[in-house]
């Protein structure tokens, strides 16, 4: 397998965990390159379901190396909890899990800042954050006042954290929030540091050695393109680079080492949180997609907003990521719909848009322009070969790829590994 970046091509929750799990068989190393534990990947293996927030889902594959890159912000306490839960289920990370010493740390005060700012924001300015402290941690990183995973195991950690807590407590109290207890914080993070110390390494050098040895690397993104800090529906975005370019800045692997980019995309569209969503459905079809797709956030449990497939978003994702293939997921969720629609353009004030406008005020007023296709009204979940797909379902997938301008690589028709049709990969 060539070195591959796997990105979400919508607003996240596209089913990247399952596709990573499928492709992991062919990779030697899987690297998470951005985000934090505000994202989750759900993987079903046989009768077992795993929900992972920080650790790449390839940890479920014996012998595979998993890396958390420098572009990720890490909550050490949450990471220890995740490792402990996996160990209790018979899955060991020893010797094959690596955390960048340059990755920034998420502390409880980041979560308090996150929640307080969101709580104090006017209704029209609420982002819909998970309140996990991801944004404030990235803010500290950009302001050059953050602490990194290497600091967690450094003798100077207590002094470094003491300075930050003194500073942040003044801010919290000014915002009407309770201050952080430094002693409690040190106890919790010392304990986490002892567990994580064997895993904290220079992952940039580790990956450089792997590249020179022609190891096969799979780069795993969190969230989706439309939540990218630069290219997403700003300001209703996350605080990291979710697009393919983030794979380089979030790991230290240079661009020439990347061979292909795969975009994971649902056969319809969902998003969590606030912000514009041109194809959102508030009718029975939307309820059907939500129910049949079990559309609840893997990390927060929040219900996802559901809508028709948005080819404007998909084409935009293809452009900014340089997508080589699509991995289309959850086609089976649409099996009961008599009519299916694809948004091929937006209309706003008499102007047609075939790409996503930068202005959030324009995007909020955009109306979808739809193509209608007949539904297939036939179960697809048991299909294991593309040639057995109902003709109308195949026509829908073909049209979806055509208006997006990207070849089909994988088609998923259910949550299990067996419900994954390899097409062109």
Secondary structure, DSSP 4 states (H G I P E B T S, - for coil): ---EEEEESSSS-SSHHHHHHHHGGG-SEEEE-SB-TT--EEEEETTEEEEESSS-GGGGSTT-EEEE-TTBEE-HHHHHHHHHHHHHTT---TTTEEEETTSEEP-HHHHHHHHHHHHHS-GGG-----SSSHHHHHHHHHHT---BHHHHTSTTHHHHHHHHHHHHHHHHHHTTPPPP-HHHHHHHHHHHHHHHGGGEE-HHHHHHHHHHTT--EEEE--S-GGG-TTTSSTTSS-SS--STTHHHHTT---GGG--EEEEEEESSEEE-SSS--TTB--SHHHHHHHHHTT-B-TTT-PBPEEE-EEHHHHHHHHHHHT-SEEEEE-GGGGTT-SEEEEEEEEEETTEEESS--S-HHHHHH-EEEEEEEE---S--TT--SGGGS-HHHHHHHHHHHHHHT-EEEEEE-SSBGGGEEES--
